[in-house]
Amino acid sequence: MDTRVAVIGIVVENENSVQELNTVLHAYGIYIIGRMGIPYRERGVNIISIAIDAPEEVICALSGKIGKLPGVSAKTAYSNLRS
């Protein structure tokens, strides 16, 4: 199955969604290469970057589930690398 490398940028504005976000990310953990989180306390948001190598439909499903969480937005940037 073809996989793609991508980065999902996540902005969390609703702290109540953090636990559910972590649950979703844990479920896709086998595909996640790395994760970086930055708490921006002055603005009351958390910024998270997820590097992932997975089939395109898995990346889309993960990004969609994240984006449906209250107060959470996600955007995905794909590389041209395929395996």
N, C-alpha and C positions, 0 to 999 in steps of 0.2 A: 504494500500500500504506500502510495506517495505521501511524504510528509513535507511540511514547509516550516521554515523558521520565521517567527513573528515576534513582535513586541506588543503587549497589551498595556496601554496607559490607563490607569484607573484613578479617579478623583472621588474620594469619600467625603461627603458633606454631612452625612447623618451618622453619627457615632453609633447609633443603635443597630446599624446594619453591618458593623464590623464582624461580629461573631458569625453571622450567616455568610458573609463574604469569605471568611477563613474556611468555613465548612465547604463551600463550593470549590475553593482553590485546592483544598486537601483532596477532594474527590478527583481532581485532574492532576494530582501530584506526579504521576508517572511521566507526564509530558513536559512538566515545567523544568526548564534548565536552571533558572535563577529568579530571584525576587528581590527587589529593593523598595523599601518603604521610607518615606520622608514625612514626619509629622510637621505640619506648618501651623504651629500653635497660634501665631498672631492672626491668622485668618480662619482658624477653626476647621481646617481640612487636613486630610491625609492624602498624600500622593504616592501611588504605588506603580511600579513598573514590573511587568512579568515577561520574562523571555521564555519562549515555548517552541518546541519542535514536535509537531503533531500533524495528523491529517487535517486538511482545510476545514472539513465539516466539524471536527472536534474543536478547532480554534473558534469557529463561528458560534458553536453551541456554548462554549465557555464564555465568550464575550457577551453573547445574548443573555445568558443567565445573570452575569454580573450587572449588566445594564438594567435589568428588571428590578434590582434591589432598590428600595426607597432611598433616595439621596445619594445614589452612586451612579457615576457615568463611566463608560469605557469606550475606548477607540483602539482599533488594531491597525498596525502597520506591518505589512508582509514583505519579506525579502524575496528575491527571485530564486533563492536556493530551493531545490527540490531533491528528495532522495528517492 
